[in-house]
Amino acid sequence: MELSFGSPTKVGMQALMSIQPSRNRVIRDPARVRWESQPWRRQLRNPEEFETPVSRSALVKALQDEQLEVDAEVARFAGASEDADCISIAQVVRFAELLTRRMTLADADDQVLQLAHLRRNTEDLAERMIEWANLGRL
C-alpha cells in the first residue's frame, strides 16, 4: 500500500484564486434562468444590464410618451416591493414569476384570469425593457 502526500488544498486554493471577483459575476436567480431558457423570449445582448436599475418615474414617462399606457401602469408597481424608486428588468421578471405562483393559489377562476392578464402584461413590459436596453434606450 502506497501513501500519497499530495496537497488537495493547494488545488482548491488555486481554483478559488481563478474565480472572478463577485462584482464581475452576474447572479443567476431562478426567474432569470427560466426566462432565458425560453428561446422565443427577447434576450439581452449585455447580460449585466439585467440587474441595472433605472428610474421608475422616467421609465413610466417614456412609456406614456409612446402611448404604452398598460406597460406604464405595470411599471408603476412591478417590483416596487424591492425598490420603490428604481426598476430593473430582473425585478419585472421576478414579479412575473410571483404572479405565476399566485395563480396556483387563487381561489376563483376570476382571480386566475386577472392574474394571468397581469402576468402577460408584465412579461410584455420585460420584453420592451430588454428591447430598449439592446437599443441603448434604457
N, CA, C and O atoms as CSV, one atom per row, in Angstrom:
chain,resi,resn,atom,element,x,y,z
A,1,MET,N,N,0.847,-1.168,0.000
A,1,MET,CA,C,0.000,0.000,0.000
A,1,MET,C,C,0.890,1.227,0.000
A,1,MET,O,O,1.850,1.329,0.763
A,2,GLU,N,N,0.544,2.150,-0.874
A,2,GLU,CA,C,1.358,3.351,-1.028
A,2,GLU,C,C,0.585,4.559,-0.526
A,2,GLU,O,O,-0.598,4.717,-0.829
A,3,LEU,N,N,1.251,5.405,0.236
A,3,LEU,CA,C,0.630,6.613,0.758
A,3,LEU,C,C,0.995,7.802,-0.137
A,3,LEU,O,O,2.140,7.947,-0.564
A,4,SER,N,N,0.025,8.622,-0.401
A,4,SER,CA,C,0.269,9.817,-1.201
A,4,SER,C,C,0.109,11.028,-0.302
A,4,SER,O,O,-0.858,11.150,0.451
A,5,PHE,N,N,1.087,11.923,-0.401
A,5,PHE,CA,C,1.052,13.116,0.422
A,5,PHE,C,C,0.777,14.361,-0.426
A,5,PHE,O,O,1.255,15.447,-0.099
A,6,GLY,N,N,0.022,14.217,-1.495
A,6,GLY,CA,C,-0.351,15.362,-2.325
A,6,GLY,C,C,-1.223,16.324,-1.533
A,6,GLY,O,O,-1.862,15.932,-0.557
A,7,SER,N,N,-1.247,17.537,-1.937
A,7,SER,CA,C,-1.985,18.560,-1.207
A,7,SER,C,C,-3.272,18.929,-1.952
A,7,SER,O,O,-3.238,19.726,-2.890
A,8,PRO,N,N,-4.397,18.356,-1.543
A,8,PRO,CA,C,-5.651,18.708,-2.201
A,8,PRO,C,C,-6.056,20.153,-1.923
A,8,PRO,O,O,-6.802,20.748,-2.701
A,9,THR,N,N,-5.566,20.724,-0.814
A,9,THR,CA,C,-5.932,22.104,-0.508
A,9,THR,C,C,-5.291,23.075,-1.480
A,9,THR,O,O,-5.861,24.127,-1.767
A,10,LYS,N,N,-4.113,22.741,-1.990
A,10,LYS,CA,C,-3.466,23.632,-2.942
A,10,LYS,C,C,-4.289,23.713,-4.229
A,10,LYS,O,O,-4.451,24.794,-4.797
A,11,VAL,N,N,-4.800,22.590,-4.681
A,11,VAL,CA,C,-5.648,22.592,-5.869
A,11,VAL,C,C,-6.889,23.424,-5.597
A,11,VAL,O,O,-7.312,24.214,-6.442
A,12,GLY,N,N,-7.476,23.247,-4.409
A,12,GLY,CA,C,-8.663,24.019,-4.047
A,12,GLY,C,C,-8.375,25.502,-3.985
A,12,GLY,O,O,-9.191,26.310,-4.427
A,13,MET,N,N,-7.226,25.875,-3.444
A,13,MET,CA,C,-6.858,27.290,-3.353
A,13,MET,C,C,-6.622,27.864,-4.746
A,13,MET,O,O,-7.008,28.999,-5.027
A,14,GLN,N,N,-5.990,27.083,-5.614
A,14,GLN,CA,C,-5.772,27.564,-6.971
A,14,GLN,C,C,-7.111,27.752,-7.678
A,14,GLN,O,O,-7.277,28.690,-8.458
A,15,ALA,N,N,-8.054,26.874,-7.412
A,15,ALA,CA,C,-9.375,27.001,-8.017
A,15,ALA,C,C,-10.075,28.251,-7.503
A,15,ALA,O,O,-10.731,28.956,-8.270
A,16,LEU,N,N,-9.936,28.530,-6.202
A,16,LEU,CA,C,-10.552,29.739,-5.654
A,16,LEU,C,C,-9.925,31.005,-6.211
A,16,LEU,O,O,-10.617,32.001,-6.423
A,17,MET,N,N,-8.643,30.976,-6.445
A,17,MET,CA,C,-7.951,32.167,-6.958
A,17,MET,C,C,-8.336,32.449,-8.401
A,17,MET,O,O,-8.228,33.590,-8.849
A,18,SER,N,N,-8.782,31.441,-9.140
A,18,SER,CA,C,-9.116,31.645,-10.542
A,18,SER,C,C,-10.556,32.105,-10.734
A,18,SER,O,O,-10.947,32.436,-11.853
A,19,ILE,N,N,-11.360,32.135,-9.658
A,19,ILE,CA,C,-12.747,32.589,-9.757
A,19,ILE,C,C,-12.766,34.099,-9.912
A,19,ILE,O,O,-11.995,34.811,-9.268
A,20,GLN,N,N,-13.654,34.579,-10.771
A,20,GLN,CA,C,-13.775,36.015,-10.989
A,20,GLN,C,C,-14.269,36.687,-9.719
A,20,GLN,O,O,-14.984,36.068,-8.932
A,21,PRO,N,N,-13.900,37.938,-9.509
A,21,PRO,CA,C,-14.445,38.657,-8.355
A,21,PRO,C,C,-15.963,38.756,-8.462
A,21,PRO,O,O,-16.515,38.773,-9.562
A,22,SER,N,N,-16.632,38.821,-7.317
A,22,SER,CA,C,-18.095,38.787,-7.310
A,22,SER,C,C,-18.714,39.985,-8.009
A,22,SER,O,O,-19.848,39.891,-8.479
A,23,ARG,N,N,-18.017,41.100,-8.094
A,23,ARG,CA,C,-18.602,42.264,-8.756
A,23,ARG,C,C,-18.692,42.084,-10.269
A,23,ARG,O,O,-19.459,42.787,-10.926
A,24,ASN,N,N,-17.921,41.154,-10.831
A,24,ASN,CA,C,-17.962,40.915,-12.271
A,24,ASN,C,C,-18.923,39.797,-12.653
A,24,ASN,O,O,-19.288,39.664,-13.821
A,25,ARG,N,N,-19.333,38.993,-11.678
A,25,ARG,CA,C,-20.247,37.897,-11.975
A,25,ARG,C,C,-21.685,38.385,-11.908
A,25,ARG,O,O,-22.017,39.266,-11.114
A,26,VAL,N,N,-22.520,37.816,-12.734
A,26,VAL,CA,C,-23.939,38.135,-12.731
A,26,VAL,C,C,-24.667,37.027,-11.991
A,26,VAL,O,O,-24.538,35.853,-12.337
A,27,ILE,N,N,-25.427,37.393,-10.980
A,27,ILE,CA,C,-26.149,36.406,-10.192
A,27,ILE,C,C,-27.289,35.844,-11.036
A,27,ILE,O,O,-28.009,36.591,-11.698
A,28,ARG,N,N,-27.443,34.535,-11.008
A,28,ARG,CA,C,-28.442,33.853,-11.829
A,28,ARG,C,C,-29.610,33.407,-10.951
A,28,ARG,O,O,-29.610,32.288,-10.439
A,29,ASP,N,N,-30.596,34.272,-10.778
A,29,ASP,CA,C,-31.736,33.859,-9.990
A,29,ASP,C,C,-32.646,32.955,-10.827
A,29,ASP,O,O,-32.620,33.030,-12.056
A,30,PRO,N,N,-33.445,32.106,-10.182
A,30,PRO,CA,C,-34.258,31.123,-10.909
A,30,PRO,C,C,-35.214,31.750,-11.927
A,30,PRO,O,O,-35.435,31.177,-12.994
A,31,ALA,N,N,-35.781,32.913,-11.614
A,31,ALA,CA,C,-36.702,33.559,-12.553
A,31,ALA,C,C,-35.970,33.943,-13.839
A,31,ALA,O,O,-36.511,33.801,-14.935
A,32,ARG,N,N,-34.754,34.423,-13.697
A,32,ARG,CA,C,-33.968,34.798,-14.869
A,32,ARG,C,C,-33.595,33.570,-15.693
A,32,ARG,O,O,-33.649,33.601,-16.922
A,33,VAL,N,N,-33.218,32.500,-15.018
A,33,VAL,CA,C,-32.847,31.271,-15.722
A,33,VAL,C,C,-34.038,30.744,-16.531
A,33,VAL,O,O,-33.879,30.326,-17.678
A,34,ARG,N,N,-35.237,30.769,-15.924
A,34,ARG,CA,C,-36.429,30.322,-16.653
A,34,ARG,C,C,-36.717,31.235,-17.836
A,34,ARG,O,O,-37.086,30.756,-18.908
A,35,TRP,N,N,-36.555,32.533,-17.658
A,35,TRP,CA,C,-36.796,33.481,-18.752
A,35,TRP,C,C,-35.848,33.204,-19.917
A,35,TRP,O,O,-36.276,33.122,-21.069
A,36,GLU,N,N,-34.565,33.060,-19.612
A,36,GLU,CA,C,-33.564,32.877,-20.661
A,36,GLU,C,C,-33.630,31.496,-21.307
A,36,GLU,O,O,-33.093,31.303,-22.397
A,37,SER,N,N,-34.277,30.537,-20.656
A,37,SER,CA,C,-34.366,29.197,-21.236
A,37,SER,C,C,-35.459,29.105,-22.301
A,37,SER,O,O,-35.560,28.096,-22.998
A,38,GLN,N,N,-36.257,30.128,-22.427
A,38,GLN,CA,C,-37.324,30.140,-23.422
A,38,GLN,C,C,-36.821,30.861,-24.673
A,38,GLN,O,O,-36.668,32.083,-24.658
A,39,PRO,N,N,-36.563,30.128,-25.751
A,39,PRO,CA,C,-35.899,30.716,-26.918
A,39,PRO,C,C,-36.704,31.803,-27.620
A,39,PRO,O,O,-36.123,32.614,-28.341
A,40,TRP,N,N,-38.018,31.849,-27.434
A,40,TRP,CA,C,-38.809,32.863,-28.126
A,40,TRP,C,C,-38.779,34.204,-27.388
A,40,TRP,O,O,-39.248,35.206,-27.928
A,41,ARG,N,N,-38.248,34.243,-26.190
A,41,ARG,CA,C,-38.158,35.494,-25.434
A,41,ARG,C,C,-37.031,36.365,-25.977
A,41,ARG,O,O,-36.028,35.866,-26.488
A,42,ARG,N,N,-37.217,37.656,-25.857
A,42,ARG,CA,C,-36.133,38.580,-26.199
A,42,ARG,C,C,-35.022,38.402,-25.168
A,42,ARG,O,O,-35.285,38.233,-23.978
A,43,GLN,N,N,-33.789,38.442,-25.637
A,43,GLN,CA,C,-32.647,38.263,-24.741
A,43,GLN,C,C,-31.764,39.506,-24.776
A,43,GLN,O,O,-31.676,40.195,-25.793
A,44,LEU,N,N,-31.122,39.775,-23.664
A,44,LEU,CA,C,-30.216,40.918,-23.559
A,44,LEU,C,C,-28.908,40.624,-24.263
A,44,LEU,O,O,-28.368,39.523,-24.160
A,45,ARG,N,N,-28.406,41.609,-24.972
A,45,ARG,CA,C,-27.080,41.454,-25.587
A,45,ARG,C,C,-25.996,41.539,-24.523
A,45,ARG,O,O,-24.984,40.843,-24.600
A,46,ASN,N,N,-26.214,42.401,-23.524
A,46,ASN,CA,C,-25.279,42.543,-22.419
A,46,ASN,C,C,-25.973,42.035,-21.150
A,46,ASN,O,O,-26.780,42.757,-20.563
A,47,PRO,N,N,-25.676,40.817,-20.723
A,47,PRO,CA,C,-26.385,40.219,-19.583
A,47,PRO,C,C,-26.267,41.007,-18.282
A,47,PRO,O,O,-27.110,40.860,-17.397
A,48,GLU,N,N,-25.245,41.834,-18.153
A,48,GLU,CA,C,-25.082,42.610,-16.925
A,48,GLU,C,C,-26.168,43.673,-16.770
A,48,GLU,O,O,-26.372,44.180,-15.667
A,49,GLU,N,N,-26.864,44.020,-17.846
A,49,GLU,CA,C,-27.925,45.021,-17.770
A,49,GLU,C,C,-29.195,44.467,-17.143
A,49,GLU,O,O,-30.142,45.215,-16.901
A,50,PHE,N,N,-29.227,43.182,-16.881
A,50,PHE,CA,C,-30.416,42.557,-16.306
A,50,PHE,C,C,-30.753,43.157,-14.956
A,50,PHE,O,O,-31.929,43.355,-14.649
A,51,GLU,N,N,-29.750,43.452,-14.142
A,51,GLU,CA,C,-29.959,43.997,-12.802
A,51,GLU,C,C,-29.736,45.506,-12.736
A,51,GLU,O,O,-29.824,46.085,-11.653
A,52,THR,N,N,-29.453,46.152,-13.855
A,52,THR,CA,C,-29.179,47.588,-13.844
A,52,THR,C,C,-30.463,48.354,-13.521
A,52,THR,O,O,-31.451,48.240,-14.246
A,53,PRO,N,N,-30.454,49.134,-12.437
A,53,PRO,CA,C,-31.661,49.882,-12.082
A,53,PRO,C,C,-31.802,51.148,-12.929
A,53,PRO,O,O,-30.821,51.818,-13.251
A,54,VAL,N,N,-33.043,51.449,-13.275
A,54,VAL,CA,C,-33.357,52.703,-13.953
A,54,VAL,C,C,-34.445,53.398,-13.133
A,54,VAL,O,O,-35.150,52.760,-12.351
A,55,SER,N,N,-34.567,54.680,-13.317
A,55,SER,CA,C,-35.563,55.450,-12.591
A,55,SER,C,C,-36.964,54.988,-12.992
A,55,SER,O,O,-37.317,54.979,-14.172
A,56,ARG,N,N,-37.742,54.610,-12.003
A,56,ARG,CA,C,-39.101,54.146,-12.266
A,56,ARG,C,C,-39.936,55.252,-12.915
A,56,ARG,O,O,-40.653,55.002,-13.884
A,57,SER,N,N,-39.844,56.474,-12.383
A,57,SER,CA,C,-40.656,57.572,-12.916
A,57,SER,C,C,-40.249,57.925,-14.346
A,57,SER,O,O,-41.105,58.254,-15.167
A,58,ALA,N,N,-38.955,57.861,-14.650
A,58,ALA,CA,C,-38.502,58.148,-16.015
A,58,ALA,C,C,-38.984,57.072,-16.989
A,58,ALA,O,O,-39.367,57.381,-18.117
A,59,LEU,N,N,-38.966,55.823,-16.558
A,59,LEU,CA,C,-39.453,54.743,-17.419
A,59,LEU,C,C,-40.949,54.881,-17.666
A,59,LEU,O,O,-41.411,54.713,-18.794
A,60,VAL,N,N,-41.707,55.187,-16.618
A,60,VAL,CA,C,-43.154,55.364,-16.771
A,60,VAL,C,C,-43.439,56.505,-17.735
A,60,VAL,O,O,-44.315,56.388,-18.591
A,61,LYS,N,N,-42.703,57.614,-17.602
A,61,LYS,CA,C,-42.911,58.760,-18.501
A,61,LYS,C,C,-42.572,58.392,-19.941
A,61,LYS,O,O,-43.302,58.764,-20.860
A,62,ALA,N,N,-41.479,57.669,-20.150
A,62,ALA,CA,C,-41.101,57.261,-21.509
A,62,ALA,C,C,-42.150,56.342,-22.125
A,62,ALA,O,O,-42.451,56.445,-23.314
A,63,LEU,N,N,-42.701,55.453,-21.323
A,63,LEU,CA,C,-43.748,54.558,-21.821
A,63,LEU,C,C,-45.016,55.334,-22.163
A,63,LEU,O,O,-45.659,55.061,-23.177
A,64,GLN,N,N,-45.376,56.304,-21.317
A,64,GLN,CA,C,-46.545,57.119,-21.587
A,64,GLN,C,C,-46.349,57.982,-22.830
A,64,GLN,O,O,-47.292,58.185,-23.595
A,65,ASP,N,N,-45.136,58.492,-23.039
A,65,ASP,CA,C,-44.844,59.304,-24.222
A,65,ASP,C,C,-45.050,58.515,-25.508
A,65,ASP,O,O,-45.357,59.091,-26.552
A,66,GLU,N,N,-44.881,57.200,-25.434
A,66,GLU,CA,C,-45.074,56.345,-26.609
A,66,GLU,C,C,-46.457,55.687,-26.611
A,66,GLU,O,O,-46.684,54.713,-27.330
A,67,GLN,N,N,-47.379,56.224,-25.802
A,67,GLN,CA,C,-48.751,55.729,-25.689
A,67,GLN,C,C,-48.823,54.247,-25.311
A,67,GLN,O,O,-49.679,53.513,-25.806
A,68,LEU,N,N,-47.936,53.826,-24.450
A,68,LEU,CA,C,-47.916,52.455,-23.940
A,68,LEU,C,C,-48.441,52.473,-22.499
A,68,LEU,O,O,-47.711,52.189,-21.550
A,69,GLU,N,N,-49.719,52.811,-22.366
A,69,GLU,CA,C,-50.327,53.027,-21.053
A,69,GLU,C,C,-50.329,51.770,-20.184
A,69,GLU,O,O,-50.104,51.853,-18.977
A,70,VAL,N,N,-50.580,50.618,-20.781
A,70,VAL,CA,C,-50.619,49.375,-19.999
A,70,VAL,C,C,-49.233,49.069,-19.436
A,70,VAL,O,O,-49.099,48.727,-18.261
A,71,ASP,N,N,-48.205,49.192,-20.271
A,71,ASP,CA,C,-46.836,48.964,-19.789
A,71,ASP,C,C,-46.468,49.969,-18.707
A,71,ASP,O,O,-45.806,49.617,-17.731
A,72,ALA,N,N,-46.891,51.216,-18.873
A,72,ALA,CA,C,-46.601,52.251,-17.872
A,72,ALA,C,C,-47.270,51.910,-16.546
A,72,ALA,O,O,-46.673,52.085,-15.484
A,73,GLU,N,N,-48.501,51.426,-16.605
A,73,GLU,CA,C,-49.220,51.056,-15.381
A,73,GLU,C,C,-48.513,49.902,-14.669
A,73,GLU,O,O,-48.378,49.917,-13.445
A,74,VAL,N,N,-48.065,48.910,-15.428
A,74,VAL,CA,C,-47.347,47.778,-14.825
A,74,VAL,C,C,-46.018,48.264,-14.240
A,74,VAL,O,O,-45.618,47.818,-13.165
A,75,ALA,N,N,-45.335,49.170,-14.934
A,75,ALA,CA,C,-44.041,49.675,-14.454
A,75,ALA,C,C,-44.183,50.446,-13.147
A,75,ALA,O,O,-43.229,50.540,-12.374
A,76,ARG,N,N,-45.364,50.997,-12.896
A,76,ARG,CA,C,-45.572,51.742,-11.646
A,76,ARG,C,C,-45.458,50.848,-10.416
A,76,ARG,O,O,-44.983,51.290,-9.370
A,77,PHE,N,N,-45.890,49.596,-10.535
A,77,PHE,CA,C,-45.901,48.756,-9.331
A,77,PHE,C,C,-45.099,47.467,-9.426
A,77,PHE,O,O,-44.882,46.832,-8.394
A,78,ALA,N,N,-44.653,47.049,-10.585
A,78,ALA,CA,C,-43.868,45.813,-10.702
A,78,ALA,C,C,-42.527,45.987,-9.990
A,78,ALA,O,O,-41.748,46.880,-10.326
A,79,GLY,N,N,-42.273,45.155,-9.035
A,79,GLY,CA,C,-41.010,45.212,-8.304
A,79,GLY,C,C,-40.916,46.342,-7.302
A,79,GLY,O,O,-39.838,46.596,-6.765
A,80,ALA,N,N,-42.023,47.032,-7.035
A,80,ALA,CA,C,-41.997,48.158,-6.096
A,80,ALA,C,C,-41.692,47.712,-4.669
A,80,ALA,O,O,-41.204,48.505,-3.864
A,81,SER,N,N,-41.974,46.455,-4.353
A,81,SER,CA,C,-41.652,45.971,-3.006
A,81,SER,C,C,-40.143,45.828,-2.810
A,81,SER,O,O,-39.660,45.882,-1.680
A,82,GLU,N,N,-39.391,45.646,-3.907
A,82,GLU,CA,C,-37.935,45.554,-3.822
A,82,GLU,C,C,-37.298,46.944,-3.781
A,82,GLU,O,O,-36.379,47.190,-3.000
A,83,ASP,N,N,-37.794,47.850,-4.628
A,83,ASP,CA,C,-37.248,49.205,-4.701
A,83,ASP,C,C,-38.335,50.117,-5.251
A,83,ASP,O,O,-38.798,49.921,-6.375
A,84,ALA,N,N,-38.742,51.103,-4.477
A,84,ALA,CA,C,-39.845,51.976,-4.885
A,84,ALA,C,C,-39.421,53.005,-5.926
A,84,ALA,O,O,-40.250,53.448,-6.721
A,85,ASP,N,N,-38.148,53.395,-5.938
A,85,ASP,CA,C,-37.696,54.464,-6.828
A,85,ASP,C,C,-37.128,53.968,-8.147
A,85,ASP,O,O,-37.217,54.657,-9.163
A,86,CYS,N,N,-36.549,52.788,-8.136
A,86,CYS,CA,C,-35.893,52.262,-9.335
A,86,CYS,C,C,-36.530,50.934,-9.736
A,86,CYS,O,O,-37.186,50.266,-8.937
A,87,ILE,N,N,-36.316,50.578,-10.991
A,87,ILE,CA,C,-36.836,49.324,-11.516
A,87,ILE,C,C,-35.770,48.720,-12.425
A,87,ILE,O,O,-35.036,49.440,-13.102
A,88,SER,N,N,-35.695,47.410,-12.434
A,88,SER,CA,C,-34.766,46.720,-13.330
A,88,SER,C,C,-35.519,45.618,-14.065
A,88,SER,O,O,-36.623,45.237,-13.676
A,89,ILE,N,N,-34.918,45.123,-15.108
A,89,ILE,CA,C,-35.526,44.028,-15.862
A,89,ILE,C,C,-35.696,42.812,-14.950
A,89,ILE,O,O,-36.706,42.112,-15.025
A,90,ALA,N,N,-34.720,42.568,-14.103
A,90,ALA,CA,C,-34.789,41.428,-13.190
A,90,ALA,C,C,-35.977,41.538,-12.251
A,90,ALA,O,O,-36.640,40.539,-11.972
A,91,GLN,N,N,-36.256,42.738,-11.761
A,91,GLN,CA,C,-37.403,42.922,-10.881
A,91,GLN,C,C,-38.709,42.595,-11.599
A,91,GLN,O,O,-39.605,41.975,-11.026
A,92,VAL,N,N,-38.805,43.013,-12.847
A,92,VAL,CA,C,-40.024,42.764,-13.622
A,92,VAL,C,C,-40.187,41.266,-13.876
A,92,VAL,O,O,-41.293,40.735,-13.776
A,93,VAL,N,N,-39.095,40.591,-14.202
A,93,VAL,CA,C,-39.158,39.141,-14.443
A,93,VAL,C,C,-39.521,38.406,-13.154
A,93,VAL,O,O,-40.318,37.468,-13.181
A,94,ARG,N,N,-38.946,38.820,-12.029
A,94,ARG,CA,C,-39.291,38.187,-10.750
A,94,ARG,C,C,-40.763,38.435,-10.395
A,94,ARG,O,O,-41.419,37.563,-9.826
A,95,PHE,N,N,-41.278,39.621,-10.730
A,95,PHE,CA,C,-42.677,39.920,-10.470
A,95,PHE,C,C,-43.584,39.010,-11.308
A,95,PHE,O,O,-44.612,38.539,-10.821
A,96,ALA,N,N,-43.208,38.765,-12.554
A,96,ALA,CA,C,-43.978,37.852,-13.404
A,96,ALA,C,C,-43.975,36.443,-12.809
A,96,ALA,O,O,-44.999,35.760,-12.842
A,97,GLU,N,N,-42.846,36.005,-12.269
A,97,GLU,CA,C,-42.766,34.688,-11.620
A,97,GLU,C,C,-43.654,34.637,-10.379
A,97,GLU,O,O,-44.302,33.624,-10.117
A,98,LEU,N,N,-43.684,35.725,-9.621
A,98,LEU,CA,C,-44.534,35.795,-8.435
A,98,LEU,C,C,-46.005,35.663,-8.830
A,98,LEU,O,O,-46.774,34.986,-8.147
A,99,LEU,N,N,-46.390,36.302,-9.920
A,99,LEU,CA,C,-47.770,36.206,-10.385
A,99,LEU,C,C,-48.114,34.774,-10.786
A,99,LEU,O,O,-49.235,34.316,-10.564
A,100,THR,N,N,-47.157,34.074,-11.371
A,100,THR,CA,C,-47.376,32.670,-11.746
A,100,THR,C,C,-47.646,31.834,-10.495
A,100,THR,O,O,-48.542,30.990,-10.486
A,101,ARG,N,N,-46.870,32.072,-9.446
A,101,ARG,CA,C,-47.082,31.335,-8.196
A,101,ARG,C,C,-48.423,31.692,-7.559
A,101,ARG,O,O,-49.113,30.826,-7.022
A,102,ARG,N,N,-48.786,32.971,-7.624
A,102,ARG,CA,C,-50.071,33.386,-7.044
A,102,ARG,C,C,-51.252,32.788,-7.799
A,102,ARG,O,O,-52.305,32.544,-7.210
A,103,MET,N,N,-51.085,32.553,-9.092
A,103,MET,CA,C,-52.165,31.941,-9.868
A,103,MET,C,C,-52.504,30.549,-9.329
A,103,MET,O,O,-53.667,30.145,-9.336
A,104,THR,N,N,-51.503,29.830,-8.869
A,104,THR,CA,C,-51.751,28.485,-8.343
A,104,THR,C,C,-52.489,28.532,-7.009
A,104,THR,O,O,-53.116,27.550,-6.611
A,105,LEU,N,N,-52.418,29.665,-6.320
A,105,LEU,CA,C,-53.073,29.803,-5.020
A,105,LEU,C,C,-54.434,30.492,-5.104
A,105,LEU,O,O,-55.137,30.606,-4.101
A,106,ALA,N,N,-54.798,30.943,-6.283
A,106,ALA,CA,C,-56.058,31.668,-6.437
A,106,ALA,C,C,-57.242,30.757,-6.148
A,106,ALA,O,O,-57.221,29.566,-6.456
A,107,ASP,N,N,-58.282,31.348,-5.544
A,107,ASP,CA,C,-59.464,30.582,-5.164
A,107,ASP,C,C,-60.507,30.510,-6.276
A,107,ASP,O,O,-61.188,29.495,-6.426
A,108,ALA,N,N,-60.632,31.574,-7.048
A,108,ALA,CA,C,-61.695,31.630,-8.054
A,108,ALA,C,C,-61.108,31.772,-9.450
A,108,ALA,O,O,-59.984,32.242,-9.628
A,109,ASP,N,N,-61.897,31.353,-10.437
A,109,ASP,CA,C,-61.474,31.479,-11.829
A,109,ASP,C,C,-61.235,32.934,-12.209
A,109,ASP,O,O,-60.340,33.238,-12.998
A,110,ASP,N,N,-62.031,33.826,-11.649
A,110,ASP,CA,C,-61.879,35.252,-11.932
A,110,ASP,C,C,-60.511,35.758,-11.485
A,110,ASP,O,O,-59.873,36.545,-12.184
A,111,GLN,N,N,-60.068,35.303,-10.319
A,111,GLN,CA,C,-58.743,35.691,-9.829
A,111,GLN,C,C,-57.644,35.163,-10.744
A,111,GLN,O,O,-56.681,35.872,-11.039
A,112,VAL,N,N,-57.788,33.934,-11.187
A,112,VAL,CA,C,-56.793,33.338,-12.088
A,112,VAL,C,C,-56.706,34.142,-13.376
A,112,VAL,O,O,-55.610,34.420,-13.864
A,113,LEU,N,N,-57.855,34.516,-13.931
A,113,LEU,CA,C,-57.866,35.298,-15.170
A,113,LEU,C,C,-57.227,36.665,-14.986
A,113,LEU,O,O,-56.478,37.118,-15.852
A,114,GLN,N,N,-57.510,37.325,-13.875
A,114,GLN,CA,C,-56.915,38.633,-13.612
A,114,GLN,C,C,-55.400,38.526,-13.468
A,114,GLN,O,O,-54.657,39.345,-14.009
A,115,LEU,N,N,-54.953,37.515,-12.738
A,115,LEU,CA,C,-53.513,37.330,-12.545
A,115,LEU,C,C,-52.821,36.946,-13.853
A,115,LEU,O,O,-51.706,37.393,-14.120
A,116,ALA,N,N,-53.476,36.123,-14.665
A,116,ALA,CA,C,-52.892,35.741,-15.962
A,116,ALA,C,C,-52.762,36.947,-16.877
A,116,ALA,O,O,-51.763,37.090,-17.581
A,117,HIS,N,N,-53.763,37.810,-16.871
A,117,HIS,CA,C,-53.721,39.024,-17.687
A,117,HIS,C,C,-52.587,39.947,-17.213
A,117,HIS,O,O,-51.837,40.497,-18.019
A,118,LEU,N,N,-52.485,40.098,-15.902
A,118,LEU,CA,C,-51.415,40.937,-15.344
A,118,LEU,C,C,-50.044,40.338,-15.636
A,118,LEU,O,O,-49.101,41.068,-15.942
A,119,ARG,N,N,-49.924,39.010,-15.542
A,119,ARG,CA,C,-48.644,38.365,-15.844
A,119,ARG,C,C,-48.245,38.585,-17.302
A,119,ARG,O,O,-47.081,38.864,-17.590
A,120,ARG,N,N,-49.198,38.464,-18.217
A,120,ARG,CA,C,-48.895,38.697,-19.630
A,120,ARG,C,C,-48.423,40.142,-19.860
A,120,ARG,O,O,-47.476,40.380,-20.610
A,121,ASN,N,N,-49.084,41.090,-19.215
A,121,ASN,CA,C,-48.673,42.490,-19.346
A,121,ASN,C,C,-47.288,42.718,-18.738
A,121,ASN,O,O,-46.505,43.518,-19.251
A,122,THR,N,N,-46.993,42.021,-17.657
A,122,THR,CA,C,-45.677,42.137,-17.022
A,122,THR,C,C,-44.592,41.561,-17.925
A,122,THR,O,O,-43.512,42.139,-18.044
A,123,GLU,N,N,-44.872,40.435,-18.556
A,123,GLU,CA,C,-43.907,39.850,-19.485
A,123,GLU,C,C,-43.695,40.758,-20.695
A,123,GLU,O,O,-42.579,40.864,-21.202
A,124,ASP,N,N,-44.762,41.415,-21.160
A,124,ASP,CA,C,-44.626,42.376,-22.265
A,124,ASP,C,C,-43.727,43.536,-21.861
A,124,ASP,O,O,-42.900,43.987,-22.653
A,125,LEU,N,N,-43.885,44.021,-20.628
A,125,LEU,CA,C,-43.028,45.105,-20.139
A,125,LEU,C,C,-41.576,44.651,-20.081
A,125,LEU,O,O,-40.679,45.399,-20.470
A,126,ALA,N,N,-41.335,43.437,-19.601
A,126,ALA,CA,C,-39.960,42.926,-19.537
A,126,ALA,C,C,-39.350,42.848,-20.931
A,126,ALA,O,O,-38.192,43.218,-21.121
A,127,GLU,N,N,-40.112,42.374,-21.897
A,127,GLU,CA,C,-39.586,42.291,-23.263
A,127,GLU,C,C,-39.317,43.677,-23.839
A,127,GLU,O,O,-38.324,43.870,-24.540
A,128,ARG,N,N,-40.193,44.647,-23.551
A,128,ARG,CA,C,-39.964,46.012,-24.034
A,128,ARG,C,C,-38.701,46.610,-23.394
A,128,ARG,O,O,-37.918,47.285,-24.062
A,129,MET,N,N,-38.516,46.352,-22.094
A,129,MET,CA,C,-37.322,46.858,-21.418
A,129,MET,C,C,-36.063,46.221,-21.996
A,129,MET,O,O,-35.046,46.896,-22.160
A,130,ILE,N,N,-36.122,44.932,-22.306
A,130,ILE,CA,C,-34.971,44.254,-22.917
A,130,ILE,C,C,-34.697,44.840,-24.292
A,130,ILE,O,O,-33.545,45.079,-24.654
A,131,GLU,N,N,-35.756,45.071,-25.057
A,131,GLU,CA,C,-35.592,45.676,-26.383
A,131,GLU,C,C,-34.947,47.052,-26.274
A,131,GLU,O,O,-34.034,47.375,-27.033
A,132,TRP,N,N,-35.421,47.860,-25.334
A,132,TRP,CA,C,-34.854,49.199,-25.152
A,132,TRP,C,C,-33.410,49.120,-24.662
A,132,TRP,O,O,-32.573,49.922,-25.077
A,133,ALA,N,N,-33.109,48.160,-23.781
A,133,ALA,CA,C,-31.723,48.003,-23.315
A,133,ALA,C,C,-30.810,47.622,-24.471
A,133,ALA,O,O,-29.686,48.116,-24.563
A,134,ASN,N,N,-31.285,46.745,-25.357
A,134,ASN,CA,C,-30.474,46.349,-26.507
A,134,ASN,C,C,-30.247,47.514,-27.468
A,134,ASN,O,O,-29.229,47.566,-28.157
A,135,LEU,N,N,-31.206,48.453,-27.513
A,135,LEU,CA,C,-31.055,49.627,-28.371
A,135,LEU,C,C,-30.328,50.775,-27.679
A,135,LEU,O,O,-30.039,51.797,-28.302
A,136,GLY,N,N,-30.033,50.606,-26.393
A,136,GLY,CA,C,-29.346,51.652,-25.638
A,136,GLY,C,C,-30.276,52.740,-25.133
A,136,GLY,O,O,-29.814,53.822,-24.771
A,137,ARG,N,N,-31.571,52.480,-25.100
A,137,ARG,CA,C,-32.555,53.474,-24.682
A,137,ARG,C,C,-32.896,53.356,-23.200
A,137,ARG,O,O,-33.490,54.277,-22.639
A,138,LEU,N,N,-32.545,52.275,-22.567
A,138,LEU,CA,C,-32.971,52.070,-21.178
A,138,LEU,C,C,-32.059,52.830,-20.284
A,138,LEU,O,O,-32.227,52.805,-19.065
